[in-house]
């Protein structure tokens, strides 16, 4: 009898694993979420008294999938966001808990600094008593029944298992050394803290001024200073290499979230900012994010400007209101598409002007030094790193631009945009 019971148990657990995979298949005439609810019922109503056994099996599958996703290049914040985009906040919370549980297997000293920051931001900390009672405690916390909880697990499991492979941008947990990132930065060229403080002050003043002309002047000056900081860093690196000093800092990748609507032109805006700051970017359309490759200081500038300009573009676009054609039909989407495309194009011109001004000033301040080969080397390092990460590239179109008013209005908004980044993006226009 005992052997029979054990055989039944193993057979049932195998069925649980099979059903979890079937949760990805939409029910006839329904949605993927409906299928998961349908599949959850046999999991919940299986052999009586084996609730904890099923809990352990599902939890084990979740953790194994998270571990597999690390090897596929994903990081904690990206996984949680991906699950939320697929199914919503409840599932994102469950994914966060699965990540917290999986990370218990690594010593803190072997987790990369970037991962540690993401885990802290997510609040990825175990709050439940035991793993085999997690589903029960989750149901009690959400005041929902077991079918709903298991459905959430199956949907989350599907979202985690279906992610594509991406470039690995930092060491896997368990193989990193805490503090390595800071050590690499500190061993490179020293940061001109006084200049960066001036940049922050200019950006704060540009954000608070009520006069567009003053804001434009202040923020263009801030971009010049950031570009000059990049040039100074390149010169210091080149000098160190000529003297035989080790310079471990190099080009790295960083992923930036790009959400709908109008994600194509938002990706163009990010690419414009990346190019102006000697970086390269690629849009991963189906995942709603871009990878930007460059040196750490330049990547910081790109993120700062993109966040700020996206907020300002969205605010100006919404303030411009909706549009209708002569027959009363909505043309708001084409207007906003054209608006953002024109905005990005004008920002390209402004940033190029600021960068050229910084290069001219650097030339004047460093007589006898030829900047061209130094900057060319910088570009080559970024290009080589980018091409190693993405050997097969596909070009995309940002969409049609067919609304003249939207184009004109977008360029006008870009003319007075504040190139600052203290505020965070809180949402997108419809």
Steps between C-alpha positions, in 0.01 A plus 500: 500500500783737588668438161168563326452829687853611417444417136178700499681790658780505244250466218295788634805723537597420141148607399546824693813576298324414173197713586724792587636486147150480355409826674668676209235373258191728477168334564276482190341839451669635813817667618822354636392595851176304461701191409712530814188515717368190322829314548522605866190303599646150455817615678296628794253211512759223460570230756351609835751591771784576261462877503847559646654258250344689210612829655858377515490377140367827359740705710792283391404556135483875551844517658656276236354721228637816664846341517472408133404860414815632668702283261301642209623851582205636698531711815254531792330829407462388139334172593250664735413766243458236229257302715306815586473592131364154430253455786497787752615605845384187690720286282787748528483470879512122473799520265673729749444243774636220279810711431543570872482127576741408220754761613522341846736246347780754444731669745464879491868537410441303176214719370578784259441855630249569223297197601509604865361843410219346294409253774485780756286716269261210440480425872588137423502360854334175618201573724345152522577230760572194284516444126249215508243731657573801277194451280274471803646813659480685168129415476441622855689822433301570183174366646444275203439128448751233411390468137576869444841467669600194299378670181726794581793262554441324168473827308813635666681175428406526135616863475835411659551186290421672169759781516751512214874501548671839538859621529644445846598844633639405840627190685254235611412489870745273676786593266531875561699685762317772691671836456667407170300757304593782736863389499513501121355848484734635765806349328416682177533874437389709800157656474498880483258534789499878485387494137229243573374715787474790259303282260253404770460863605436610141244227448317584822487868406384420147217291640379772732519803271180638346683644198547260206797690356684483831420130536633426153823689566553335837433149382707534184784613722445194720528274195822677400644431844403134486655470155815673626515261794492211253784656299709558812449137603609382155814716516590371846451141389718552194774661712489214750528241221800681349676489838430130539242530777216247517158637404248222564195715433347444156176508307208322667133445428198633684134433429245782502125443511294641211125467539205541267334695353721638222788279613671512158554877507594482867770251402614749236522773764714274718726422203535873428613563858729196497669612177557851633674348802719257301290193573304258283155358561276225368125465546371160615149563376315200641644552847436874527860594573822620341859400565744791504874432473761752609732605778338530847516882520337536159233244588413704810455808281283308252265374771480844660407675176265231371293495818476878502427551131241223495312663787516840330398365159202316649393807698521729196324244280208460739477878545468535122171311527321267261448557128226427246497510123253696283245217527513486880709184517778478758851557374650523848721195456656622174542848652683360804710263290614793287543717810742254664690436177555872449589541867770233469639654182527847654659357815754329273596841361518666841713228657732494198550875535578469871743212443685690225527803727657280770749357248599848380556611859704189578716567192565855621580384855742223394740648243724244338259214567317349205154402619403312185697176560403499869129527425535257210645243738209558734254446217683185387484343847126569519442370146693179566312435824167572334568276202617218727169518687286534187666338199172481307313829490167582339403857415151627581274784400373740763166516321354742253523875554206652316364771727654838417355672807634225725846535348508879541366483855749229596798702376375804688474293820854370452631854457402587856556156658697493822781245468476399865418178674400541863141384450400143424259386230166428666295400199438523130244683298214302358 
